[in-house]
Amino acid sequence: MKKKVIFSIVLIIAGILIVIINKIIGNFNWHLRSDFIWLASFMITFGVFWLGILSLKDVKKEGVKIFFIIFWTLIIIFVGFVEFLLLCWVIKTTSIKKIDDIKYCGVEYETNRLRKNVYYYKEYNIFAYHETKEHIEEFYDYDDYEHPLYREYYDENSRCKVIYEFDKSGNITEIKERE
């Protein structure tokens, strides 16, 4: 019994450490970091759940068991809510690319023609990131994901968007403005 309690506490602490280390490490691989954060989220929730089950084994009275189950369910819901807020905070403050000396967070999209589009946001809001005031959109060809074909800058305050076109080596070939 003592080993199981220690295991659940170690599981909770390991999940918290994964989130902290993930935040400290910074920019290396966006998808891998996202997987680590989800793993930590499951570890913490499972540790709290397992700790509740172990505590429930010692309770003998039926009324106390029902109260304990309701109380522990509320604790697990609260822990899940706090984890979700922390997860949003970690993702929101993560930057993965520097464009014009400003760090941006990137979200990748695959199109139906095997082209990759990447949206970069200064402030990444997990609930409504398409509603940010400005973002940068990069378009890649299907056979070259190293250098973008062109990059579009969108700004809510400006009526036109600025488009930078690139050659195969990544150099800017043309700058256009479109409404």
C-alpha positions as semicolon CSV with decimal commas, in nm:
position;residue;x (nm);y (nm);z (nm)
1;M;0,000;0,000;0,000
2;K;0,280;0,239;0,092
3;K;0,460;0,170;-0,236
4;K;0,144;0,246;-0,436
5;V;0,097;0,581;-0,260
6;I;0,462;0,670;-0,322
7;F;0,419;0,566;-0,689
8;S;0,118;0,794;-0,736
9;I;0,297;1,088;-0,570
10;V;0,606;1,028;-0,787
11;L;0,377;1,016;-1,093
12;I;0,226;1,355;-1,003
13;I;0,569;1,512;-0,936
14;A;0,713;1,366;-1,260
15;G;0,424;1,515;-1,459
16;I;0,481;1,857;-1,303
17;L;0,856;1,833;-1,372
18;I;0,793;1,743;-1,738
19;V;0,583;2,059;-1,780
20;I;0,847;2,276;-1,607
21;I;1,141;2,128;-1,802
22;N;0,942;2,158;-2,124
23;K;0,891;2,529;-2,058
24;I;1,258;2,587;-1,970
25;I;1,394;2,401;-2,276
26;G;1,223;2,641;-2,516
27;N;1,229;2,594;-2,891
28;F;1,341;2,262;-3,026
29;N;1,055;2,056;-3,169
30;W;0,700;2,185;-3,146
31;H;0,525;1,849;-3,198
32;L;0,749;1,662;-2,955
33;R;0,697;1,930;-2,690
34;S;0,322;1,911;-2,741
35;D;0,333;1,532;-2,692
36;F;0,536;1,572;-2,372
37;I;0,285;1,822;-2,234
38;W;-0,006;1,587;-2,303
39;L;0,187;1,299;-2,144
40;A;0,246;1,511;-1,833
41;S;-0,122;1,601;-1,824
42;F;-0,225;1,235;-1,823
43;M;0,041;1,146;-1,565
44;I;-0,079;1,410;-1,319
45;T;-0,447;1,321;-1,362
46;F;-0,377;0,948;-1,330
47;G;-0,162;1,007;-1,020
48;V;-0,438;1,206;-0,849
49;F;-0,699;0,946;-0,952
50;W;-0,485;0,655;-0,827
51;L;-0,420;0,834;-0,497
52;G;-0,798;0,871;-0,452
53;I;-0,863;0,503;-0,521
54;L;-0,596;0,400;-0,270
55;S;-0,742;0,630;-0,007
56;L;-1,092;0,491;-0,070
57;K;-0,984;0,137;0,024
58;D;-0,938;0,238;0,390
59;V;-1,289;0,388;0,429
60;K;-1,545;0,146;0,583
61;K;-1,873;0,344;0,613
62;E;-2,097;0,373;0,306
63;G;-2,195;0,740;0,360
64;V;-1,834;0,844;0,402
65;K;-1,740;0,651;0,085
66;I;-2,005;0,835;-0,120
67;F;-1,893;1,172;0,020
68;F;-1,530;1,080;-0,048
69;I;-1,608;0,975;-0,408
70;I;-1,793;1,302;-0,476
71;F;-1,517;1,507;-0,309
72;W;-1,240;1,324;-0,498
73;T;-1,426;1,362;-0,829
74;L;-1,442;1,738;-0,772
75;I;-1,069;1,741;-0,693
76;I;-0,992;1,552;-1,016
77;I;-1,210;1,794;-1,217
78;F;-1,029;2,089;-1,054
79;V;-0,686;1,935;-1,126
80;G;-0,790;1,873;-1,489
81;F;-0,906;2,235;-1,521
82;V;-0,580;2,370;-1,376
83;E;-0,381;2,141;-1,609
84;F;-0,576;2,268;-1,908
85;L;-0,508;2,629;-1,809
86;L;-0,140;2,548;-1,760
87;L;-0,132;2,368;-2,094
88;C;-0,283;2,673;-2,265
89;W;-0,032;2,898;-2,086
90;V;0,264;2,683;-2,192
91;I;0,149;2,670;-2,556
92;K;0,050;3,037;-2,561
93;T;0,397;3,155;-2,459
94;T;0,590;2,913;-2,683
95;S;0,779;3,071;-2,974
96;I;0,930;2,861;-3,249
97;K;1,056;3,095;-3,523
98;K;1,217;3,436;-3,542
99;I;1,093;3,651;-3,832
100;D;1,218;4,009;-3,859
101;D;1,369;3,979;-3,507
102;I;1,027;3,893;-3,357
103;K;0,949;3,548;-3,217
104;Y;0,638;3,379;-3,356
105;C;0,448;3,063;-3,267
106;G;0,373;2,844;-3,570
107;V;0,071;2,631;-3,651
108;E;0,105;2,402;-3,954
109;Y;-0,169;2,310;-4,198
110;E;-0,153;2,060;-4,484
111;T;-0,358;2,152;-4,789
112;N;-0,525;1,913;-5,031
113;R;-0,254;1,973;-5,294
114;L;0,028;1,856;-5,065
115;R;0,131;2,214;-4,998
116;K;0,213;2,312;-4,646
117;N;0,087;2,637;-4,496
118;V;0,229;2,766;-4,168
119;Y;0,058;3,042;-3,971
120;Y;0,279;3,238;-3,730
121;Y;0,121;3,434;-3,447
122;K;0,276;3,677;-3,200
123;E;0,015;3,590;-2,940
124;Y;-0,108;3,235;-2,974
125;N;-0,453;3,193;-2,822
126;I;-0,556;2,827;-2,820
127;F;-0,927;2,914;-2,823
128;A;-0,933;3,163;-3,115
129;Y;-0,597;3,200;-3,285
130;H;-0,756;3,303;-3,615
131;E;-0,886;3,619;-3,449
132;T;-0,546;3,768;-3,366
133;K;-0,473;4,118;-3,489
134;E;-0,183;4,017;-3,707
135;H;-0,029;3,696;-3,831
136;I;0,215;3,574;-4,094
137;E;0,126;3,298;-4,337
138;E;0,393;3,098;-4,522
139;F;0,319;2,878;-4,822
140;Y;0,549;2,589;-4,915
141;D;0,559;2,383;-5,233
142;Y;0,493;2,010;-5,210
143;D;0,855;1,910;-5,284
144;D;1,043;2,177;-5,086
145;Y;0,953;2,237;-4,722
146;E;1,284;2,411;-4,651
147;H;1,213;2,746;-4,817
148;P;0,869;2,904;-4,851
149;L;0,731;3,002;-5,191
150;Y;0,596;3,323;-5,043
151;R;0,507;3,481;-4,710
152;E;0,202;3,701;-4,646
153;Y;0,181;3,952;-4,362
154;Y;-0,171;4,026;-4,235
155;D;-0,244;4,319;-4,007
156;E;-0,589;4,417;-3,882
157;N;-0,496;4,786;-3,872
158;S;-0,383;4,792;-4,235
159;R;-0,613;4,749;-4,535
160;C;-0,351;4,575;-4,746
161;K;-0,134;4,271;-4,697
162;V;0,236;4,255;-4,779
163;I;0,355;3,954;-4,980
164;Y;0,720;3,847;-4,994
165;E;0,808;3,600;-5,272
166;F;1,117;3,378;-5,238
167;D;1,340;3,186;-5,475
168;K;1,455;2,825;-5,420
169;S;1,745;2,929;-5,198
170;G;1,525;3,135;-4,965
171;N;1,613;3,484;-5,090
172;I;1,342;3,747;-5,136
173;T;1,275;3,806;-5,508
174;E;0,973;4,036;-5,498
175;I;0,767;4,238;-5,250
176;K;0,401;4,315;-5,335
177;E;0,115;4,489;-5,160
178;R;-0,242;4,366;-5,211
179;E;-0,577;4,468;-5,068
